[in-house]
Amino acid sequence: MSIRIGIISDTHVPDRQREIPGAILRGLAGVDMIIHAGDLTSISVLHELEKIAPVHAVSGNMDRWEVKSALNPVMTLSILGKAIVIMHGVSQHSATEEAARTRYPEADCVVFGHTHRSYCEYEGKSLIFNPGSACKMFGSAPSYGILVVREGQRVEGEVIA
């Protein structure tokens, strides 16, 4: 058995873009669930993503009060026996990747956002994964990711830009 998870972060709707790019929404079609790693900025992002699949999300530093009051800053999911930690980031962008790599050594996967830069590397047994930003910023194209969780295997990830 395997589970396909769409990973999205830093959508910044409506502060930096009016909506999630259509190419990302189409790319998420058919996933079993979606994880949003924060900076939705509006709760409407969850409603849009829930039309595709069930959504698990954490709050980010740029999120409005309505989002921060509804979501935790960190969460852990158990999927097919794998521990997946979801966080947005820490105060400094430069420290976020290090925090994702070191704070949760027992996790099978740590999903993070905040930096707007994609990242997909193993640190020991853990896949450290940032889908990049679903919003065109800092000269990069919008991106998202797909995680595949299979029983008895390492979590696999792919960034799609």
C-alpha positions in Angstrom: 0.0 0.0 0.0 1.2 3.5 -0.7 -0.1 7.0 0.0 0.6 10.0 -2.3 0.7 13.3 -0.4 0.7 16.7 -2.1 3.0 19.2 -0.3 2.5 22.9 -0.6 3.8 25.9 1.3 3.9 29.7 1.3 0.9 30.3 -0.9 0.5 33.9 0.4 -3.1 34.2 -0.8 -4.3 37.0 -1.1 -1.3 39.0 0.1 1.1 38.2 -2.7 -1.1 36.4 -5.2 -4.8 36.3 -5.8 -5.0 32.5 -5.9 -3.0 29.3 -5.9 -1.6 28.8 -9.4 -3.8 26.6 -11.6 -0.8 24.4 -12.5 -0.3 23.5 -8.9 -3.9 22.7 -8.3 -3.9 20.5 -11.3 -0.7 18.8 -10.2 -2.3 18.0 -6.8 -5.3 16.3 -8.4 -5.4 12.7 -7.4 -3.3 12.8 -4.2 -4.6 11.1 -1.2 -4.1 14.1 1.1 -2.4 17.5 1.1 0.0 19.0 3.6 0.4 22.8 3.8 3.5 23.9 5.6 2.3 27.4 6.5 2.0 31.0 5.2 -1.4 30.4 3.7 -2.2 33.9 4.9 -5.9 33.3 4.4 -8.1 30.4 5.7 -9.7 30.3 2.2 -6.6 28.5 1.0 -7.6 25.5 3.1 -11.1 25.5 1.6 -9.7 25.5 -1.9 -7.3 22.7 -1.2 -10.0 20.6 0.6 -11.9 20.4 -2.8 -9.0 18.2 -3.9 -8.2 16.1 -0.9 -8.2 16.2 3.0 -5.7 18.8 4.2 -3.4 19.0 7.2 -1.8 22.3 7.8 0.3 24.4 10.2 0.5 28.1 10.7 3.3 30.3 9.5 4.8 33.6 10.4 2.9 35.6 7.8 -0.5 34.1 8.6 -3.4 36.2 9.7 -5.0 35.8 13.1 -7.8 33.6 11.6 -5.2 31.1 10.4 -3.0 31.2 13.5 -6.0 30.7 15.8 -7.2 27.6 13.8 -3.8 25.9 13.2 -0.8 24.8 15.3 2.7 25.9 14.4 3.9 22.3 14.4 2.1 18.9 14.0 3.1 15.3 13.6 1.1 12.8 11.5 1.4 9.0 11.5 0.9 7.7 8.0 1.4 3.9 7.4 3.6 3.8 10.5 5.8 6.7 9.4 6.1 9.9 11.6 5.8 13.0 9.5 6.5 16.3 11.3 5.2 19.5 9.7 6.6 22.9 10.6 6.8 26.2 8.9 10.1 27.6 10.0 12.0 29.5 12.7 12.4 33.3 12.9 15.5 33.5 10.6 15.2 31.9 7.2 18.9 30.9 7.4 18.2 28.8 10.5 15.1 27.1 9.3 16.7 24.3 7.2 19.1 23.5 10.1 16.1 23.3 12.5 14.3 21.0 10.1 17.4 18.8 9.9 18.1 18.6 13.6 15.1 19.1 15.8 13.2 15.9 15.0 15.8 13.1 14.6 13.2 10.3 15.1 10.9 11.6 12.3 10.7 9.7 9.1 10.1 13.0 7.3 10.2 16.6 8.2 8.2 19.0 6.0 8.9 22.7 6.3 8.4 25.9 4.4 9.4 29.6 5.1 12.6 29.8 3.0 10.8 29.7 -0.3 13.6 27.4 -1.5 12.9 23.7 -2.3 14.9 21.1 -0.5 14.7 17.3 -0.7 17.5 15.5 1.1 17.9 12.7 3.6 19.4 13.4 7.0 20.0 9.9 8.4 16.7 8.1 8.1 14.7 11.3 7.8 13.6 12.9 4.5 13.9 16.7 5.0 11.5 18.3 2.5 10.6 21.8 1.5 8.4 22.1 -1.6 9.5 25.7 -2.2 6.9 28.4 -2.5 3.6 28.1 -4.3 3.9 31.8 -5.0 6.3 33.3 -7.5 8.9 35.2 -5.3 12.6 35.9 -5.2 12.9 35.1 -8.9 11.8 31.5 -8.6 8.8 29.7 -10.3 6.0 28.5 -8.1 6.6 24.9 -6.9 5.0 22.1 -4.9 5.9 18.6 -3.9 4.8 15.0 -3.8 5.6 12.6 -1.0 5.1 8.9 -1.4 4.7 6.8 1.8 5.0 3.0 1.5 4.9 0.5 4.3 8.4 -0.7 5.2 10.2 1.8 2.9 11.7 5.3 3.3 9.5 8.2 2.6 10.2 9.5 -1.0 9.8 13.1 -2.2 9.9 15.0 -5.4 9.8 18.8 -5.9 7.8 19.9 -9.0 8.3 23.4 -10.4 
